């Protein structure tokens, strides 16, 4: 028990010493250092400004296709063993995904104006 407490105290002291040394050797931050990096351009809005609502449906469509890839990679490994059933199931899965994208297109998710 005493050894564990000594080790804990040593870790706390080392971390505190690291923070102290970092604080001593750092340069004073300037206004340019605290701005977000935009390839040298000045930011047009605040760094924590909200995204426009039109980005959220696009994000959902992206996640749908991301999930498609999560399921398709393992499928490619077992399709030879399972056979035709696996191919039919994958096409059914892709049909459901396509129906979702078709619905999103019909609702105007991909229109930007």
N, C-alpha and C positions, 0 to 999 in steps of 0.2 A: 504494500500500500504506500509506504514511504517513497519507494522508487518511482511509482507512478506519479505521485504528487511532485517529486523533484523533476521528472521529465516534463510534466505539464508546465511547471514554473519556468523551466528552461525554454520551452517553446514560446511561452508568452513573452519572455524577455527578448528572445531573438526576433520575434515579430515586431515588438515595440522598438527595438534597436533599428530594425530595417526601416520602419516608418520614420524614425527620427533622422536617420542618415539621408533618406530620400527628401525629407523636408529641408534639411540643411543645404543640400547640393542643387536643388531645383532652381531654375530661373524664374523670376517673377513673370507671371502670365500677362501678356498684353491683350489688347482688344482683338487683335487679329488671331491670337491663339485660341480664343474661346468661340470663334465663329465656326459654323459647320463647313466642312471642306466640300466645295462644289467645283473642283477643277480650276480654281483661281477666280471664279466669278462670285460676285456678291450675292448673298441669298435674297430672293424676292419676297419671301414670307418667313414667318417665325419657324423655327426648327420643329416645334411640336404642334404645328397647325394641323387641323383635321383634313383627312382626305375627302374628296368629293364622293357623294353617295354612289355615283355611277361605277366606282371601282369595286364595290362589294359584290355585285353579280358576276363581274368578270373573275373575281377571286374564287367564287363558288364554282364557276365553270372550270377554272384551272385546277381546283382541288378534285373535281370529278375526274379529270384526265390524269391527275397525279395518282388517284386511287386505281385508275385503270392500269397504269404501269405497275403498281404494287401487286396487282393480281396477275398481270400478264407474264411477268418474269418467272415466277414459280410454275405457271401453267406451261411454259415452253419446256420445262424440264420433265414434266410428267405426261405430256400429251402423247408421247410415243408408247408409254406403258398403258394408258387408259384407252386410247384409241378414239373412235368416232364420237363417243359420248362427250369427251372433253372438248372436242371441236364444236359440237352443237351447243354445249353450255357456254363456251366463250363467245360464240356468235349471239347467243341470247343476251349475255351480259353487255356486249357491244351494242345490241339493239336498244337495250334500256338506256345506255349512255347516249346513244344517238337521239333517242326520244327526248331526253333531257335537254340536249343542245338545241334540238329543233324547237322545243317549247321556249327556251331562252331567246332564240332568234325571233320567234313569233311575238314574244313580249317586248322586243326592242332592246334587249340587253346589249347588243353589239352596235347600236347606233350611238354616236358620240355627240350628237347635236340635239 
